[in-house]
Amino acid sequence: MTKDRKVLVVGGGGRCHAIVDALSRSPQVAKIWCAPGNAGIAALAECVPVKDTDVAGLLKFAQEQGIDLTVVGPEAALSVGIVDAFRAAGLKIFGHTRAATRIESSKEFAKVLMDKYGIPTAGYRSFDDFREALDYVSARSFPAVLKYDGLAAGKGVVIAADAAEAEAALRSMLLDESFGKGRVVVEDYLTGPEFSFMAFVDGERVYPMPLSQDHKRAFDGDKGPNTGGMGAYTGLPFITEEDRAFAQTQILEAAAKAMCAEGCPLSGVLYGGLMKTPDGIKVIEFNARFGDPETEVVLPLLESDIYEVFSAVAEGRPAGTLRWRKAVTLGVVLASKGYPGQYDKGAEILGVEKVGAKVYHMGTKREGDRLLTAGGRVMMVVAEGKDIRAAREKVYAELEKVSCEALFWRRDIAHWALDGRLLDGKAVSTSIKDALRERVGKLEIKYGRKPSLAVIIVGSNPASQVYVRNKVKTAIYVGMNSRLITMAEDVSEEALLKMIDTLNLDPEVDGILVQLPLPPQIDEARVIDAIVREKDVDGFHPLNVANLWLGRPCTVPCTPKGILRLIDESGIDLAGKTAVVVGRSNIVGKPVAKLLLDRNATVVMAHSRTKDLKSVTLQADVLVVAVGRKNVVTGDMVKPGAVVIDVGVNRDEDGKLCGDVDFVGARLRAAAITPVPGGVGPMTIAMLMENTVESFLARMEEK
Ligand code: NDP
């Protein structure tokens, strides 16, 4: 094999930099030109100042230089027919003909094709009349997906939340013709994770590339406006091999066959923008070229000679089996502050030469020795690792070396793959409550009465009011009788104890609960002791507490019991794990520790006097935090892969409920985490109901 091939790459962004980078590794390629290229590409190729849509100029250049192969990056060049022109002139070029590019350039063409050949996608209709489109959209449910039928540089898709947004978008696309004269495709709204599946395609031959996932929104947590892509990674854990095989055969190969049958065979890259919906994998869109920023994470993994692959596809001969490295890659896009809106150019970027990972330039410029920003998306740093977490840690460590005031980047690339799953206490408690409801119905038939819960609230503490209302509401939902007794803030201890006594003796009452905290004139301990053990559904009575510690039958306190149930229902095994409990109250911290110990976890307890709390929490495979103070545990205090149970209930600056743990930071490292609200709280209430039913049963069976 001789290293004598001359290649021209058309385009200039990060995607082309990755293509040029891959070509530069080919044992056959002697020289690469890139039109127009960019400051990064210039290190590997000779940049030629010809626009990517100047077909005549590019053709002339290729002929003059004796180029062996031209590779086209951007869709704009394909849709103006660069491939048709080069082929007509007898030049070898990698990319689809103008007719085949319609799979991307015309949304309606793609939709009709998918319909005709049974390729799974969202249901749709297309319109050129504003009124008809609006009537159709208004009669359907929201959100609605509206797509301008033509090239709109990634901006032609609107997800309208309501009729007003839909009308504004349709007006802009069909009446104001913001993107030019065209039609609008209205699609069903699908849900699920999106991912990208690219393949080299030559007629019916499809050579799949590794799957990847882009991040379209500008800011962390998928917030902010849509962009051209803020980062990507390979090795998606949520797509099974079965999903991948389905997408390859039923989507990419099916589309390749369909295009042959339609007389416009593909010969280039087919990009499937896919979604894993509850009804299976579906196509969101097809593109007729390499994706950006996906190419920057996918091509570094190619071991085969890319020149050979491009040539084979361009010549219509088999390319053999492509070899890909087993590692995964993760890339973060550095963008100009303000992007995708207004931003400044010309800021100096320092430290890029120190970065020990691939740097693909997107919008940069060199002025002498200085590297300057020259676009919205400026560069992408891509690292490889044995897994996604390793690749992510590497990228962010390398990014520390880059300094430029004018740049920003997302800090949560691959969050779909790495973020802790939510331990959904709300969902688990709902199924517990539904099961209890059924059980209560049967008990009523058997014993002739329903379990009944008496709830006492003293004073008007707003938080207590909310808790009590929730408890009473849930008791009603479960089908129990509930009695709410409200006592004045200044009620005497004696009066409260008397009320408890009456309830103790009432045969129709199975459970008694006094909402804590109590006003200062009342001794909480005396109140807790006053409730007879059999009716103590909170599990706070000294005999219940003693029995819990002695490992004898008892009423287990609701919150600790709920935490353990949530852990069990989530399939988390505690044996041999290190559990750290922060907080040592009698109603949460201590009983939780005892229950964890009973499950053979190694338990460490921390509290307000614990020195260097971080060094303790970092040991935790399971971290339970019950303090009652916001951000007692921050993301850096969580061991990667830990299970985090946040018990605390606090209010943030906006008055919204929040826990003790910095949820966003912790979730980036945790394998699983409870949200607040929606985690431990609903479990506590469900356990209260369960304890009341148990207490009812015990009393009935005693009779
Ligand atoms: P307590 O106030 O009785 O106990 C708080 C614990 O936190 C104490 O052990 C205290 O230590 C410890 N602590 C305080 N500051 C720190 C610190 N900086 N670092 C480490 N530990 C600290 O609270 P509870 O156990 O009753 O409740 C804790 C939280 O859980 C509250 O927000 C409460 O609202 C919530 N909660 C939620 C429930 C639910 O169902 N979701 C149910 C019950 C409670 P020390 O002992 O040294 O003072």
Residues whose N, C-alpha, C, O or C-beta is under 5 A from the ligand:
A	BS01	NDP	T559 G583 R584 S585 V588 G589 A606 H607 S608 R609 A626 V627 G628 V647 G648 V649 V680 G681 T684
